[in-house]
Amino acid sequence: TTAEGPPRQAISVEDLTPVLHRLLEASKLKHGTVTVISRHTTTAITINEYESFLMNDVAKFLLELAPPDERSSGSSSSGSSVRYQHNDIDRRPASTAERQRCFDNGWDIDQPEILQQWRDQEPINAHSHLLSMVLGNSETIPVAESKLVLGQWQSVLLVDLDGPRNRTVGIQLMGYQ
């Protein structure tokens, strides 16, 4: 997606189909597949109709399925009392493996000020991770006669569950000309 700035913990949807059509045309691929994968743990890839009212319904449905934590900036004023352990930032990292992932990603969390910086940049977004697991992170679309094999109203969608913010996807075209 192209939104800038910190996450607002809102759900947004972007239609990737036009980009896939351009890449497919440029590749000259005649038969094969196009695989799209999310590069983020709080986004999903799915195939469905891209229509504005449906996208509003999708956002509403998903937020009811996994509502934001009561501590989240995305929590509704309806008095949600949902609390997710992932959002207990002051208790993380909680295992040796999690600590190692912090180090592997450049966070020297043995230094108290660095540990606090890491915690400060962590959003309250467990609901977004859960929704990503439900929706899935990739789709593979067949290509026949240089065309994506999709139904009339189907589009390949990037669903940002913790945004909107700048996101990327991986796209792989395989097959022959």
N, C-alpha and C positions, 0 to 999 in steps of 0.2 A: 504494500500500500504506500501511499505517498504522504500521509499525515505526519506532521512534525510535532515535537514537544512531548511532554510526559504523558503516560497513559491516563485516560480518564475512566478506565475500566468500563467502557461501553462496548457494545457489540456492533461491529460494522462489517459489511460484506463488499467485496470487490470482485467484479467479473473478470476472470483471467482469459476468457475465451478469445477476445480479439487479439491478445498478445500471442496466444497459442497458434491462432490462424496465421499471423505474420511470420512466426518462427517456422511453422510447417511449410509455408510457401517458399521462404528463403532457403530452406534445407533441400528442397526438391524431393523429399521423401515421398515415395509412392505407396508403399505398404509397410506397416510396422506398428509401433506404439509410441505414444507420448506419455511420459510419466511426470507427474507434478507432485512435489513433496514440500511440506512446510519445513522451514528451518527454525521454527520457534515452538516452544512448549505450550504457548497459549494462543496458538492459531490452529486452524483446521482447514482441510481441503475437502470439498464435497461437490457433487454434481446435483444441480436442481435448477428450477426456473429462477431467473433473475428478474424479479418484478418488485416494484417499490413497496406495495402493500404487503406482499408476502415477506419481504425482508424485515418489515416492521413486526410482523407476526412471529417470524423466526427469533428475533431478538427478545421479544416478550416471552415466548415459550421457553427459550434457553435460560433466561434469568429466573423463570419460575422453577425450572428443572433443577438448577443449581444456583440459588440466590447468592449474591455477594455477602461476605462476612459483615457482621454488624459494625466492624471497625473500618470497613472499606469506604473509599470515597464514592464507590458506585452503589452503595447500599441505599435502598429506597427508604423513604420516610415512613413506611408502613410498620416500623417497629420490628423488623426482622431480628430474630435472636440466634441466627446461625453463626457458629464460630468454628473455624477450621484450624487444626493444629499447624498446618503449613504456614499460617499467618502469625504464629507466635514467633515473630522475628527475633525477639530477645533471647529465645531458647535455641536458636540455630547458629551454626551447624550443630547437629545433635549426635553425629556418629563420626568415626574415623574416616569412613569413605566420603562423607559429605565435606569434612575438613579438607581431605585431599583434593576433592573437586574444586574447592575454593582456591587452594594453592595452584592447581593445574591451570586455573583461569586467571592467574596473576594477582590474587588477593592474599597477601601475607598476613593472615588473620591472627598470627601470634602477637602482632603488634596491636595493642588495644585501639589506637586511633584508626588503623586500617580495618579492624573488625567492625568498628562503629560505622565507618564509611560504607562498608559492604552492607551492613544492616540497613543503613539509611537509604540505599538505592534499591532495596528489595521491596517491590509493591505487595500490597495485601491482595493477593489474586488467586487463592486456592481454587475458587469456583471456576476460574478460567482454565486452569490445568485440568480439572475434572471434565469440563465440557469438551475440551480438546480430545480427551481420551474417548469420550462417547462418539464424537463425530468422525475421528480418524485424521491422520496426517498426510495421506497421499491418495492419489487416484491415477489409474492407468487407463488411457483411452486408446482404443484401436484406431489405426489409420488404414483406410482402403481407398485406392484411386486418388491419393493425395488429399483426402478429406477426413476430418475427425468424424468418427462414427458416434454421433450423439443424436438424441431425439430432437424433434422440432423445437421444443421449448427448453431443452437442456443447455445449461452453461456450466463451466468449471469455475467454482467459486472459492475464493480465499475468505475464510471467516475469521476475523480478528476478534478474539474473545476478551481482550485486555487492552483495548486501544481507544481510538485509533492512534497508531504511531507507525513509524517507518518500518516496514517488514519486507522480507525477501522470500522467494521460493526457489527451489531447485527444479529445473526442467531438463528432462533427458528425452531425446528423440532417437529411437532405434528402428532399424529396418533397412530397406533397400530402395533404390531409385528405379 
